[in-house]
Amino acid sequence: MAVAIGAWRFFSKNDIIVFECGTAITIDCVGKSGEYLGGNISLGLNTRLKALNLLTEKLLMGRINPDIPKIGKNT
């Protein structure tokens, strides 16, 4: 919620959607008048990879490569 409020302070002339990716992935929506429109929380990337490995027979456990840049520069 704090990140959504902070984002609205910077972008208050627009409706905004804020994504946070960590242990969980959270999505928050704030209207341009400052009202909280709602949000969502779901599993983070590591938990998703573990679930796919555990609950499927042939998918191997994926790994996150820490050397991959967080922001892409090309396709």
ABEGO torsion letter per residue (X at the ends): XAAAAAAAAAAAABBBBBBBBBABBBBBBBBAAGBBAEBBBBBBAAAAAAAAAAABAABBBBBBBAABBABBABX
